[in-house]
Amino acid sequence: MHSTLIVARMNTASQHEVARLFAEFDRTEMPHLMGTRRRQLFAYRGLYFHLQDFDTDNGGELIERAKNDPRFMQISDDLKPFIEAYDPATWRSPADALAQRFYTWEDGT
């Protein structure tokens, strides 16, 4: 399984609305089209963490293709009042919000 982690800023009072928006989005076929196996959202002291798991490591390619879908564009617009770039001065695309994995461990049994 391949995972991505998006880091941004979010007022914790917004977490219920953000969860509602994703629940609606995830009831569509979009997660399947993007190859998303699981989505988890976390909040910590004004930070937003969006963990997305994919069956394969081509999740980024599938998301790139999905970006032009009206449903993808709609949720992106709907989230704007609640989610802001971690560092607006350096943010140019969602790739600028992806955390870089530097260690992993799996139980091999």
VEXBATI-332138 format. One record per residue: residue number from 0; residue in three letters; x, y, z of N, C-alpha, C, O, CB in turn. Coordinates in pm, 1 decimal. Glycine has a CB too. Layout:
% VEXBATI-332138
+-----+-----+----------+----------+----------+----------+----------+----------+----------+----------+----------+----------+----------+----------+----------+----------+----------+
:   k :   r :    neast :   nnorth :      nup :   caeast :  canorth :     caup :    ceast :   cnorth :      cup :    oeast :   onorth :      oup :   cbeast :  cbnorth :     cbup :
+-----+-----+----------+----------+----------+----------+----------+----------+----------+----------+----------+----------+----------+----------+----------+----------+----------+
: NUM : Ala :        X :        Y :        Z :        X :        Y :        Z :        X :        Y :        Z :        X :        Y :        Z :        X :        Y :        Z :
...
+-----+-----+----------+----------+----------+----------+----------+----------+----------+----------+----------+----------+----------+----------+----------+----------+----------+
END
This chain:
% VEXBATI-332138
+-----+-----+----------+----------+----------+----------+----------+----------+----------+----------+----------+----------+----------+----------+----------+----------+----------+
:   k :   r :    neast :   nnorth :      nup :   caeast :  canorth :     caup :    ceast :   cnorth :      cup :    oeast :   onorth :      oup :   cbeast :  cbnorth :     cbup :
+-----+-----+----------+----------+----------+----------+----------+----------+----------+----------+----------+----------+----------+----------+----------+----------+----------+
:   0 : Met :     83.7 :   -117.1 :      0.0 :      0.0 :      0.0 :      0.0 :     88.5 :    124.0 :      0.0 :    190.7 :    127.8 :     68.6 :    -95.4 :     -0.5 :    120.9 :
:   1 : His :     49.6 :    224.6 :    -76.5 :    121.6 :    351.0 :    -85.8 :     40.8 :    457.6 :    -13.0 :    -82.0 :    459.0 :    -22.1 :    146.9 :    391.5 :   -234.6 :
:   2 : Ser :    107.7 :    546.0 :     58.4 :     38.7 :    650.7 :    133.7 :     95.0 :    787.4 :     99.8 :    212.8 :    801.9 :     67.3 :     49.8 :    625.1 :    284.1 :
:   3 : Thr :      7.8 :    888.1 :    108.1 :     52.2 :   1026.7 :    100.1 :     -3.2 :   1099.8 :    222.4 :   -108.9 :   1064.3 :    274.7 :      5.1 :   1095.0 :    -34.2 :
:   4 : Leu :     69.1 :   1201.4 :    266.6 :     26.9 :   1280.2 :    380.7 :     35.8 :   1427.2 :    342.1 :    143.6 :   1478.9 :    312.8 :    113.7 :   1249.1 :    506.6 :
:   5 : Ile :    -79.6 :   1493.7 :    342.5 :    -86.8 :   1636.3 :    314.8 :    -92.0 :   1709.1 :    448.3 :   -167.2 :   1671.0 :    537.9 :   -210.9 :   1671.4 :    225.7 :
:   6 : Val :    -11.3 :   1814.3 :    460.8 :     -6.5 :   1894.9 :    582.2 :    -48.9 :   2036.9 :    546.3 :      1.7 :   2095.7 :    450.8 :    136.5 :   1892.9 :    646.7 :
:   7 : Ala :   -142.1 :   2090.9 :    623.7 :   -189.8 :   2227.2 :    601.3 :   -232.3 :   2285.3 :    735.8 :   -207.4 :   2226.8 :    841.2 :   -308.3 :   2230.2 :    498.3 :
:   8 : Arg :   -296.3 :   2400.4 :    730.0 :   -347.2 :   2464.4 :    851.0 :   -499.4 :   2462.2 :    848.5 :   -561.6 :   2477.1 :    743.3 :   -294.4 :   2610.1 :    863.7 :
:   9 : Met :   -558.2 :   2443.1 :    967.1 :   -703.3 :   2439.5 :    976.9 :   -743.3 :   2480.4 :   1118.0 :   -682.6 :   2436.3 :   1215.6 :   -758.8 :   2298.3 :    941.6 :
:  10 : Asn :   -844.1 :   2563.8 :   1128.3 :   -902.8 :   2595.0 :   1257.4 :   -975.6 :   2469.5 :   1303.4 :  -1059.4 :   2417.5 :   1229.7 :   -999.6 :   2719.7 :   1249.8 :
:  11 : Thr :   -946.3 :   2419.8 :   1421.9 :  -1006.0 :   2293.6 :   1466.6 :  -1157.8 :   2301.6 :   1475.3 :  -1224.3 :   2198.0 :   1472.6 :   -949.4 :   2254.1 :   1601.9 :
:  12 : Ala :  -1214.7 :   2421.7 :   1485.6 :  -1360.4 :   2435.5 :   1487.0 :  -1421.0 :   2396.9 :   1351.8 :  -1541.5 :   2373.0 :   1342.9 :  -1399.8 :   2579.5 :   1523.2 :
:  13 : Ser :  -1339.9 :   2390.6 :   1247.9 :  -1387.5 :   2357.5 :   1113.5 :  -1387.0 :   2207.6 :   1084.5 :  -1434.1 :   2165.6 :    978.8 :  -1303.1 :   2428.3 :   1011.0 :
:  14 : Gln :  -1335.0 :   2126.9 :   1175.6 :  -1314.9 :   1986.1 :   1141.9 :  -1444.8 :   1913.1 :   1109.1 :  -1442.8 :   1822.4 :   1025.8 :  -1245.7 :   1916.3 :   1255.7 :
:  15 : His :  -1556.3 :   1948.0 :   1169.8 :  -1682.0 :   1878.1 :   1138.3 :  -1727.9 :   1910.1 :    996.5 :  -1778.0 :   1822.3 :    926.3 :  -1792.1 :   1916.6 :   1239.3 :
:  16 : Glu :  -1711.2 :   2035.0 :    954.2 :  -1749.8 :   2072.8 :    817.5 :  -1657.6 :   2007.1 :    715.5 :  -1704.0 :   1960.1 :    611.6 :  -1746.7 :   2226.0 :    800.6 :
:  17 : Val :  -1529.3 :   2003.5 :    743.7 :  -1433.4 :   1938.0 :    654.0 :  -1466.2 :   1788.3 :    643.5 :  -1463.8 :   1731.6 :    534.3 :  -1286.9 :   1958.7 :    704.7 :
:  18 : Ala :  -1496.3 :   1725.7 :    755.8 :  -1532.9 :   1584.0 :    754.5 :  -1660.5 :   1561.4 :    673.5 :  -1670.6 :   1463.6 :    599.5 :  -1551.4 :   1531.9 :    898.2 :
:  19 : Arg :  -1757.2 :   1651.1 :    687.2 :  -1881.6 :   1638.6 :    611.2 :  -1856.6 :   1648.1 :    460.7 :  -1911.7 :   1570.6 :    382.5 :  -1981.1 :   1746.5 :    654.6 :
:  20 : Leu :  -1772.5 :   1744.4 :    421.1 :  -1740.7 :   1759.5 :    278.8 :  -1674.8 :   1633.9 :    223.4 :  -1709.3 :   1588.4 :    114.4 :  -1649.4 :   1880.4 :    257.0 :
:  21 : Phe :  -1579.5 :   1577.7 :    298.6 :  -1514.3 :   1455.6 :    251.3 :  -1608.7 :   1336.5 :    253.1 :  -1600.0 :   1250.6 :    165.4 :  -1392.1 :   1425.4 :    335.9 :
:  22 : Ala :  -1698.3 :   1328.9 :    350.2 :  -1794.9 :   1218.2 :    353.3 :  -1882.0 :   1221.0 :    228.7 :  -1909.0 :   1116.3 :    169.7 :  -1883.1 :   1225.5 :    480.2 :
:  23 : Glu :  -1926.2 :   1338.9 :    188.0 :  -2005.2 :   1350.6 :     64.8 :  -1922.3 :   1310.8 :    -56.7 :  -1969.6 :   1237.1 :   -143.3 :  -2058.0 :   1494.2 :     47.9 :
:  24 : Phe :  -1799.2 :   1359.4 :    -63.0 :  -1709.3 :   1329.7 :   -174.5 :  -1680.8 :   1180.1 :   -182.7 :  -1679.7 :   1121.9 :   -291.2 :  -1577.8 :   1408.1 :   -160.0 :
:  25 : Asp :  -1657.8 :   1118.8 :    -67.2 :  -1620.8 :    977.1 :    -64.5 :  -1738.9 :    884.3 :    -94.0 :  -1719.0 :    765.3 :   -118.5 :  -1561.8 :    942.3 :     70.5 :
:  26 : Arg :  -1860.8 :    937.0 :    -91.9 :  -1976.6 :    856.7 :   -131.9 :  -1992.6 :    850.4 :   -283.5 :  -2075.1 :    774.3 :   -334.0 :  -2103.2 :    913.0 :    -69.4 :
:  27 : Thr :  -1914.6 :    929.7 :   -356.2 :  -1917.8 :    926.5 :   -501.9 :  -1817.0 :    822.6 :   -551.3 :  -1754.7 :    752.9 :   -471.2 :  -1886.7 :   1067.3 :   -561.8 :
:  28 : Glu :  -1801.6 :    813.0 :   -681.4 :  -1704.4 :    719.8 :   -737.8 :  -1562.2 :    777.1 :   -739.5 :  -1468.6 :    708.9 :   -781.2 :  -1745.7 :    681.8 :   -878.6 :
:  29 : Met :  -1545.8 :    901.3 :   -694.4 :  -1415.1 :    965.8 :   -701.9 :  -1303.7 :    890.8 :   -629.1 :  -1195.6 :    876.9 :   -686.2 :  -1425.1 :   1103.4 :   -646.4 :
:  30 : Pro :  -1323.4 :    841.6 :   -506.8 :  -1212.8 :    767.4 :   -444.7 :  -1166.0 :    650.2 :   -530.9 :  -1046.2 :    623.6 :   -541.3 :  -1255.0 :    716.2 :   -307.5 :
:  31 : His :  -1260.9 :    580.9 :   -592.1 :  -1224.6 :    468.0 :   -678.9 :  -1145.2 :    516.9 :   -800.5 :  -1044.6 :    456.3 :   -837.6 :  -1351.6 :    392.0 :   -725.2 :
:  32 : Leu :  -1190.3 :    626.0 :   -861.9 :  -1119.5 :    679.7 :   -979.1 :   -978.4 :    725.8 :   -944.2 :   -887.9 :    718.9 :  -1027.4 :  -1197.9 :    796.1 :  -1039.5 :
:  33 : Met :   -960.0 :    772.8 :   -821.3 :   -829.4 :    820.7 :   -777.2 :   -742.8 :    708.8 :   -720.1 :   -625.1 :    729.8 :   -690.9 :   -846.9 :    929.7 :   -673.5 :
:  34 : Gly :   -801.1 :    589.7 :   -704.1 :   -725.7 :    478.8 :   -647.6 :   -714.4 :    484.4 :   -496.6 :   -630.5 :    415.7 :   -438.3 :   -589.7 :    475.4 :   -706.8 :
:  35 : Thr :   -798.1 :    565.7 :   -431.7 :   -792.2 :    580.5 :   -287.0 :   -852.4 :    458.6 :   -219.0 :   -966.5 :    421.3 :   -246.3 :   -865.0 :    708.1 :   -242.6 :
:  36 : Arg :   -776.5 :    397.9 :   -131.9 :   -821.8 :    282.0 :    -54.9 :   -878.0 :    326.7 :     80.1 :   -977.4 :    272.7 :    128.6 :   -705.9 :    181.5 :    -34.5 :
:  37 : Arg :   -811.0 :    428.0 :    140.6 :   -853.4 :    477.4 :    271.0 :   -810.9 :    623.7 :    283.7 :   -705.2 :    664.3 :    235.3 :   -792.9 :    390.9 :    386.5 :
:  38 : Arg :   -895.8 :    701.0 :    349.9 :   -865.0 :    841.6 :    378.3 :   -884.2 :    863.1 :    528.6 :   -984.2 :    820.4 :    586.4 :   -956.6 :    940.2 :    293.6 :
:  39 : Gln :   -787.4 :    929.7 :    590.2 :   -798.1 :    964.6 :    731.2 :   -759.6 :   1111.9 :    746.7 :   -661.1 :   1157.8 :    688.9 :   -707.0 :    872.3 :    819.9 :
:  40 : Leu :   -838.0 :   1184.5 :    824.8 :   -810.5 :   1325.0 :    850.7 :   -778.7 :   1342.2 :    999.0 :   -846.1 :   1286.0 :   1085.3 :   -930.9 :   1414.5 :    808.5 :
:  41 : Phe :   -675.1 :   1420.6 :   1026.8 :   -632.2 :   1445.4 :   1163.4 :   -617.1 :   1596.2 :   1185.1 :   -583.9 :   1670.5 :   1092.7 :   -499.1 :   1371.3 :   1193.8 :
:  42 : Ala :   -641.6 :   1638.9 :   1306.4 :   -619.2 :   1778.5 :   1343.7 :   -533.4 :   1781.1 :   1470.0 :   -552.4 :   1700.9 :   1561.5 :   -755.1 :   1854.3 :   1366.1 :
:  43 : Tyr :   -439.2 :   1874.6 :   1472.9 :   -354.4 :   1891.0 :   1591.3 :   -309.5 :   2036.7 :   1599.0 :   -232.7 :   2083.5 :   1514.9 :   -230.6 :   1794.4 :   1586.7 :
:  44 : Arg :   -358.0 :   2107.7 :   1700.3 :   -314.2 :   2244.2 :   1729.1 :   -309.0 :   2334.3 :   1605.5 :   -207.8 :   2399.2 :   1579.2 :   -178.6 :   2240.6 :   1793.4 :
:  45 : Gly :   -416.1 :   2337.4 :   1532.3 :   -423.5 :   2424.3 :   1416.0 :   -365.1 :   2364.9 :   1289.1 :   -363.5 :   2430.1 :   1184.7 :   -354.8 :   2550.9 :   1445.6 :
:  46 : Leu :   -316.8 :   2240.8 :   1297.5 :   -264.8 :   2174.4 :   1178.6 :   -364.8 :   2070.8 :   1129.5 :   -441.6 :   2014.8 :   1207.7 :   -128.3 :   2108.6 :   1207.7 :
:  47 : Tyr :   -362.8 :   2046.7 :   1002.1 :   -450.7 :   1952.1 :    933.5 :   -361.7 :   1848.5 :    865.6 :   -266.8 :   1883.5 :    795.4 :   -544.7 :   2024.7 :    829.1 :
:  48 : Phe :   -392.3 :   1722.9 :    886.7 :   -318.0 :   1613.0 :    825.2 :   -417.8 :   1526.1 :    748.8 :   -517.5 :   1480.2 :    804.7 :   -239.6 :   1528.7 :    933.1 :
:  49 : His :   -390.3 :   1504.9 :    623.9 :   -478.3 :   1427.4 :    535.9 :   -397.9 :   1307.6 :    485.6 :   -315.5 :   1319.7 :    395.0 :   -533.0 :   1515.1 :    415.3 :
:  50 : Leu :   -423.6 :   1192.1 :    546.3 :   -353.3 :   1069.1 :    511.1 :   -439.1 :    991.0 :    413.0 :   -554.4 :    958.8 :    441.4 :   -321.3 :    983.6 :    637.8 :
:  51 : Gln :   -382.0 :    961.0 :    298.0 :   -454.6 :    889.6 :    193.5 :   -373.8 :    765.7 :    154.5 :   -254.8 :    774.7 :    124.1 :   -480.3 :    981.8 :     69.3 :
:  52 : Asp :   -439.2 :    652.0 :    155.8 :   -374.5 :    526.0 :    121.3 :   -424.7 :    477.9 :    -13.9 :   -542.8 :    490.3 :    -46.3 :   -400.2 :    419.5 :    229.8 :
:  53 : Phe :   -332.5 :    422.8 :    -92.2 :   -360.6 :    372.1 :   -226.0 :   -313.2 :    228.2 :   -236.6 :   -220.2 :    187.4 :   -166.9 :   -293.1 :    459.8 :   -333.9 :
:  54 : Asp :   -376.8 :    151.7 :   -323.4 :   -334.0 :     14.1 :   -345.7 :   -196.0 :      7.1 :   -408.9 :   -117.7 :    -83.0 :   -379.0 :   -434.1 :    -58.2 :   -433.2 :
:  55 : Thr :   -166.4 :    102.4 :   -496.2 :    -38.5 :    102.1 :   -567.5 :     28.0 :    237.9 :   -552.8 :    -32.5 :    331.4 :   -500.3 :    -58.2 :     67.1 :   -717.3 :
:  56 : Asp :    150.6 :    249.3 :   -598.4 :    222.8 :    375.4 :   -585.8 :    194.4 :    472.4 :   -699.3 :    263.6 :    573.5 :   -711.4 :    369.7 :    349.0 :   -578.9 :
:  57 : Asn :     94.7 :    444.9 :   -782.9 :     60.9 :    539.0 :   -889.3 :    -55.5 :    629.8 :   -849.4 :   -119.8 :    689.2 :   -936.0 :     26.5 :    463.3 :  -1017.3 :
:  58 : Gly :    -83.1 :    641.1 :   -719.5 :   -190.2 :    727.6 :   -671.2 :   -174.6 :    870.8 :   -717.4 :   -273.1 :    937.0 :   -750.3 :   -195.9 :    723.7 :   -521.5 :
:  59 : Gly :    -52.1 :    919.0 :   -720.1 :    -28.6 :   1055.9 :   -765.6 :    -71.5 :   1076.8 :   -909.5 :   -127.8 :   1180.9 :   -943.5 :    117.1 :   1091.3 :   -750.8 :
:  60 : Glu :    -45.0 :    978.1 :   -994.4 :    -86.0 :    987.2 :  -1135.1 :   -237.8 :    988.8 :  -1146.9 :   -293.4 :   1066.5 :  -1224.5 :    -27.9 :    869.9 :  -1216.4 :
:  61 : Leu :   -304.3 :    904.1 :  -1070.9 :   -450.4 :    897.9 :  -1076.4 :   -513.0 :   1027.3 :  -1025.0 :   -613.1 :   1073.9 :  -1079.4 :   -501.9 :    778.7 :   -995.0 :
:  62 : Ile :   -454.7 :   1084.8 :   -921.2 :   -505.8 :   1211.4 :   -869.2 :   -484.9 :   1322.0 :   -971.6 :   -572.5 :   1406.4 :   -990.4 :   -437.1 :   1247.7 :   -736.1 :
:  63 : Glu :   -369.8 :   1322.3 :  -1038.0 :   -345.2 :   1422.2 :  -1142.1 :   -453.8 :   1415.7 :  -1249.3 :   -501.7 :   1519.4 :  -1295.1 :   -206.2 :   1401.2 :  -1205.6 :
:  64 : Arg :   -492.8 :   1295.4 :  -1289.3 :   -598.4 :   1279.7 :  -1389.9 :   -733.4 :   1324.8 :  -1335.2 :   -815.3 :   1379.6 :  -1408.9 :   -606.8 :   1133.6 :  -1436.6 :
:  65 : Ala :   -756.6 :   1302.0 :  -1206.8 :   -885.8 :   1335.8 :  -1146.1 :   -902.8 :   1485.8 :  -1122.6 :  -1015.2 :   1532.4 :  -1104.0 :   -901.5 :   1262.2 :  -1014.8 :
:  66 : Lys :   -794.8 :   1561.1 :  -1123.0 :   -801.0 :   1704.1 :  -1092.4 :   -896.6 :   1781.5 :  -1182.9 :   -950.0 :   1884.7 :  -1142.2 :   -663.7 :   1763.8 :  -1102.8 :
:  67 : Asn :   -918.5 :   1733.5 :  -1303.7 :  -1006.3 :   1802.8 :  -1397.7 :  -1151.8 :   1761.4 :  -1383.8 :  -1238.5 :   1817.9 :  -1450.4 :   -960.5 :   1777.7 :  -1538.6 :
:  68 : Asp :  -1179.7 :   1665.2 :  -1299.7 :  -1317.7 :   1621.7 :  -1277.6 :  -1390.4 :   1731.2 :  -1198.3 :  -1336.2 :   1782.8 :  -1100.6 :  -1322.5 :   1483.6 :  -1201.4 :
:  69 : Pro :  -1512.3 :   1766.9 :  -1239.6 :  -1585.8 :   1872.6 :  -1168.6 :  -1604.0 :   1843.3 :  -1019.2 :  -1607.7 :   1936.9 :   -939.3 :  -1721.9 :   1892.1 :  -1232.7 :
:  70 : Arg :  -1615.4 :   1717.3 :   -979.9 :  -1631.7 :   1684.0 :   -838.6 :  -1504.5 :   1713.5 :   -759.5 :  -1510.8 :   1758.8 :   -645.2 :  -1670.0 :   1536.9 :   -822.9 :
:  71 : Phe :  -1389.2 :   1687.6 :   -821.0 :  -1261.4 :   1717.3 :   -756.3 :  -1245.0 :   1868.5 :   -741.3 :  -1205.5 :   1917.8 :   -635.6 :  -1143.3 :   1657.5 :   -837.5 :
:  72 : Met :  -1276.1 :   1940.7 :   -848.5 :  -1264.7 :   2086.2 :   -843.7 :  -1362.2 :   2145.0 :   -741.5 :  -1330.3 :   2243.2 :   -674.5 :  -1290.7 :   2146.7 :   -982.9 :
:  73 : Gln :  -1480.6 :   2085.2 :   -729.5 :  -1580.5 :   2135.0 :   -634.4 :  -1534.2 :   2118.0 :   -490.1 :  -1544.2 :   2211.3 :   -410.4 :  -1713.6 :   2063.0 :   -654.9 :
:  74 : Ile :  -1483.4 :   1998.8 :   -455.8 :  -1439.5 :   1981.5 :   -316.3 :  -1319.7 :   2070.7 :   -286.9 :  -1305.7 :   2120.9 :   -175.4 :  -1403.8 :   1833.5 :   -287.8 :
:  75 : Ser :  -1233.8 :   2090.6 :   -385.1 :  -1119.9 :   2181.3 :   -364.0 :  -1169.2 :   2321.7 :   -331.8 :  -1117.1 :   2386.4 :   -241.0 :  -1028.4 :   2184.3 :   -488.8 :
:  76 : Asp :  -1269.4 :   2369.2 :   -405.4 :  -1326.8 :   2501.8 :   -378.7 :  -1398.7 :   2504.5 :   -243.9 :  -1386.7 :   2600.8 :   -168.2 :  -1424.2 :   2541.8 :   -491.1 :
:  77 : Asp :  -1473.3 :   2398.1 :   -214.8 :  -1548.6 :   2392.7 :    -89.2 :  -1457.3 :   2393.1 :     33.6 :  -1496.0 :   2443.2 :    139.1 :  -1636.6 :   2268.7 :    -86.9 :
:  78 : Leu :  -1337.5 :   2338.0 :     20.7 :  -1244.6 :   2331.1 :    133.7 :  -1166.9 :   2461.0 :    156.6 :  -1111.9 :   2481.8 :    264.8 :  -1147.4 :   2218.3 :    112.0 :
:  79 : Lys :  -1162.2 :   2547.9 :     56.5 :  -1080.7 :   2669.9 :     67.4 :  -1110.1 :   2755.1 :    191.0 :  -1016.4 :   2809.1 :    249.7 :  -1100.9 :   2753.7 :    -54.5 :
:  80 : Pro :  -1236.8 :   2769.7 :    233.2 :  -1258.5 :   2851.0 :    353.2 :  -1205.5 :   2787.0 :    482.1 :  -1192.6 :   2854.8 :    584.0 :  -1405.4 :   2878.4 :    368.7 :
:  81 : Phe :  -1175.3 :   2658.3 :    477.9 :  -1138.5 :   2585.5 :    599.7 :   -992.2 :   2542.3 :    605.6 :   -934.4 :   2533.2 :    713.9 :  -1224.9 :   2464.9 :    612.9 :
:  82 : Ile :   -932.2 :   2515.8 :    489.8 :   -795.2 :   2463.6 :    483.4 :   -707.4 :   2567.4 :    414.3 :   -741.9 :   2617.2 :    307.1 :   -789.8 :   2326.0 :    407.5 :
:  83 : Glu :   -595.0 :   2599.3 :    475.2 :   -502.1 :   2692.2 :    411.1 :   -362.6 :   2631.4 :    407.4 :   -329.0 :   2544.6 :    487.9 :   -500.1 :   2828.0 :    485.2 :
:  84 : Ala :   -284.1 :   2677.1 :    315.2 :   -147.9 :   2624.6 :    298.1 :    -68.8 :   2639.5 :    427.5 :    -84.3 :   2737.7 :    500.1 :    -75.2 :   2697.3 :    182.4 :
:  85 : Tyr :     14.7 :   2542.7 :    454.9 :    101.9 :   2549.3 :    571.9 :    191.5 :   2671.8 :    561.9 :    208.6 :   2745.1 :    659.3 :    186.9 :   2420.6 :    585.0 :
:  86 : Asp :    248.4 :   2693.7 :    444.1 :    333.3 :   2810.4 :    419.3 :    286.5 :   2876.6 :    289.9 :    334.2 :   2841.4 :    182.1 :    485.1 :   2770.0 :    410.5 :
:  87 : Pro :    194.1 :   2971.7 :    299.1 :    139.7 :   3034.3 :    177.9 :    245.2 :   3099.2 :     89.1 :    224.5 :   3111.7 :    -31.6 :     38.4 :   3137.5 :    216.2 :
:  88 : Ala :    357.3 :   3140.3 :    146.1 :    461.6 :   3206.2 :     67.5 :    528.9 :   3110.8 :    -30.8 :    580.0 :   3154.5 :   -133.9 :    565.8 :   3266.2 :    159.8 :
:  89 : Thr :    529.5 :   2981.3 :     -0.2 :    598.7 :   2885.7 :    -87.9 :    503.9 :   2790.3 :   -158.3 :    548.5 :   2709.9 :   -240.1 :    698.9 :   2806.3 :     -8.3 :
:  90 : Trp :    372.8 :   2796.6 :   -128.7 :    276.4 :   2702.4 :   -186.8 :    244.0 :   2741.0 :   -329.9 :    202.6 :   2853.7 :   -357.0 :    147.7 :   2697.3 :   -103.0 :
:  91 : Arg :    263.3 :   2645.7 :   -422.1 :    228.6 :   2665.2 :   -562.4 :    132.2 :   2558.6 :   -611.6 :     53.3 :   2582.8 :   -702.9 :    353.6 :   2665.1 :   -648.0 :
:  92 : Ser :    138.5 :   2439.9 :   -550.7 :     50.6 :   2330.3 :   -590.7 :     36.6 :   2234.0 :   -473.2 :    111.8 :   2244.3 :   -376.3 :    105.8 :   2256.7 :   -717.4 :
:  93 : Pro :    -58.5 :   2140.2 :   -480.0 :    -72.4 :   2043.7 :   -370.7 :     55.8 :   1965.9 :   -340.8 :     75.3 :   1919.6 :   -228.4 :   -182.3 :   1946.8 :   -403.2 :
:  94 : Ala :    141.7 :   1951.4 :   -438.8 :    268.3 :   1880.7 :   -415.0 :    352.4 :   1951.0 :   -308.2 :    433.9 :   1887.5 :   -241.2 :    348.5 :   1869.5 :   -545.8 :
:  95 : Asp :    332.6 :   2082.1 :   -292.4 :    407.5 :   2157.0 :   -191.3 :    357.8 :   2130.4 :    -49.8 :    418.7 :   2175.6 :     47.1 :    399.4 :   2304.9 :   -220.4 :
:  96 : Ala :    247.0 :   2057.0 :    -37.7 :    190.2 :   2026.9 :     93.6 :    214.2 :   1882.3 :    134.9 :    172.6 :   1841.4 :    243.3 :     41.7 :   2056.0 :     93.8 :
:  97 : Leu :    280.6 :   1804.5 :     50.1 :    303.9 :   1663.3 :     80.5 :    422.5 :   1646.3 :    173.5 :    532.4 :   1694.6 :    146.1 :    326.5 :   1583.9 :    -47.9 :
:  98 : Ala :    398.8 :   1577.3 :    283.2 :    507.5 :   1544.5 :    375.0 :    597.8 :   1440.3 :    308.3 :    551.3 :   1358.3 :    229.2 :    452.0 :   1491.7 :    512.1 :
:  99 : Gln :    723.4 :   1444.4 :    340.3 :    819.4 :   1349.1 :    285.3 :    845.5 :   1239.1 :    387.1 :    887.6 :   1265.8 :    499.7 :    951.8 :   1419.8 :    246.0 :
: 100 : Arg :    820.3 :   1115.7 :    346.6 :    847.5 :   1002.2 :    434.8 :    997.9 :    984.7 :    447.5 :   1069.9 :    987.4 :    347.7 :    781.1 :    871.8 :    381.3 :
: 101 : Phe :   1045.4 :    966.9 :    570.2 :   1188.8 :    943.8 :    588.3 :   1216.6 :    816.0 :    665.5 :   1332.8 :    782.7 :    689.0 :   1252.0 :   1061.2 :    659.9 :
: 102 : Tyr :   1111.4 :    742.7 :    706.1 :   1130.5 :    613.9 :    773.2 :   1001.7 :    535.6 :    760.2 :    892.6 :    592.3 :    766.4 :   1170.5 :    632.0 :    923.7 :
: 103 : Thr :   1014.5 :    404.9 :    742.0 :    897.0 :    318.5 :    741.4 :    936.1 :    183.2 :    800.5 :   1051.6 :    141.6 :    791.3 :    839.4 :    302.2 :    596.8 :
: 104 : Trp :    840.3 :    115.9 :    860.4 :    860.3 :    -17.3 :    915.6 :    732.2 :    -94.1 :    893.5 :    622.9 :    -39.0 :    906.8 :    899.1 :    -12.8 :   1067.3 :
: 105 : Glu :    745.0 :   -220.6 :    859.9 :    630.9 :   -310.3 :    845.0 :    660.3 :   -441.9 :    912.3 :    774.2 :   -488.6 :    911.7 :    596.7 :   -332.4 :    697.3 :
: 106 : Asp :    560.0 :   -501.0 :    969.4 :    572.1 :   -634.4 :   1027.1 :    577.5 :   -733.0 :    912.5 :    481.7 :   -744.2 :    836.1 :    453.8 :   -666.8 :   1124.6 :
: 107 : Gly :    686.5 :   -803.7 :    899.1 :    705.4 :   -894.8 :    788.0 :    643.6 :  -1033.1 :    809.9 :    656.9 :  -1120.5 :    724.3 :    850.8 :   -909.5 :    761.0 :
: 108 : Thr :    576.9 :  -1053.8 :    922.5 :    520.5 :  -1186.7 :    948.6 :    382.4 :  -1200.3 :    895.0 :    321.0 :  -1306.1 :    908.7 :    519.5 :  -1216.2 :   1094.7 :
+-----+-----+----------+----------+----------+----------+----------+----------+----------+----------+----------+----------+----------+----------+----------+----------+----------+
END
